[in-house]
Amino acid sequence: MNIHEYQAKEILDKFGVPTPHAEVASTPAEAKEIAYRIGGRVVVKAQVHAGGRGKVGGVKLVDSPEEAEDVAAGLIGSRLVTKQTGANGVPVEKVMIAETLDIKEELYLSIVIDGDVGAPVVMASTEGGMEIEEVAEATPEKIFRVAGDPLIGLTTYHARDIALALEIPAKAVRQATKLITDLYNVFIENDCSLVEINPLIITEDDKVVALDAKINIEDDALFRHPDLAQLRDPNQQDPLEQRADKADLAYVKLEGGRVGCMVNGAGLAMATMDITKAAGADPANFLDIGGSADQDRIEEAFKIIIDDDDVEMILVNLFAGIARSDVVAQGIVAAAKETNATVPMVVAMRGTNAEEGIQILADSGLNITGAPDLAGAAEVLKEKLLELGGSN
């Protein structure tokens, strides 16, 4: 679950991580009042779940409360389009007004789960202000990694090693060590999947401050954090993703794809997306119906795919275990008839009640082509794409 920067800042403040003084505004008038309180010269930052805000006018330095009001008026109520949002962008409903600081150095600091080592890993770099992907590609030697111990956490000496790797001034090493340790505690105690500070700054008077903050919280751990669950902003989600959340479906809309995918199991879904690409088309979505989906959830999953205007074809890849093929087939047929869907479908079903499911689809009168397995589905998909007018 993503949260806004101002919400991430509130969490950091609770754990003692130094951040600039900032407040959030929902109207231009509020932005002006906050700027007066902070001191006039402030930074106005659009609150959206997307990176790259500064490159498209979502972060602006202003010299007066009146200018803050004008910038806020232009942002609030607009839709911000960045390279992470897609063409429709995301709505700006709030802005954060933050004090300005005299910056001497910009650094990068984050904590993520590393599946290879099975532990949280602190990633640090002297190349702050840049996207970490760019740093990894251009100068990977400038990324320093330290794994925390799943039992004892991040030791003080490891945090100090990170501070030294970041070339923190000697007088600020103790402060930086504490900040890194506190940030690790934020990650662990809130069940985060990502905590990122970019940039982490050193001020002219050698203070270490988290100038920006991004926190993602693991969805599967939200039952332990009802207070954090309240931070979700559904308006930042794609409408189809909102519907999927309510139906307890794992769904992600993908820009530019034309083949809607319905699969049970995350690994199988990834493989299905790869096969779609290999067949010459881009997947329009990631959709995992899960192992225990009933007919109602299957119907809603199908309707979500159909309601995606980009979808020209549907690929269903089912390896039935707990989820029964006949139940999935009944859900597809019911939803297709309710929506009057005419989109061609390629279906591969194996496992529990696969023969019954295939028969239900064959008797439905829908535009469905069966395939024995995923490789066979790829061949059928290629043929259907040629009929529709080639690949992406």
Protein Blocks (a to p, Z undefined) as FASTA:
>chain_A
ZZdfklmmmmmmmnopacddddddfbfklmmmmmmmnnopacdddddddehklmnopacc
dfbfklmmmmmmmmnopacddfknojnopadfbdcdddddddfbdcdddddddfklopac
ddddfkghiafklmmmmmmmlpccddddfklopafklmmmmmmmnopafklmmmmmmmmm
mmmmmmmmnopabdcdddddddfkopacdfbdcddddfklmmmmmmlmmmpcfklpcfkl
mmmmmnopacdddehiabdcddehjklmmmmmmmmmmnopacfbdcdebjmbcfklmmmm
mmmmmmpmkbmbdcdddddfkbcfklmmmmmmmmmmmnopabdcddddedehklmmmmmm
mmnopacdddfblmlmmmmmmmmmmmnnpaZZ
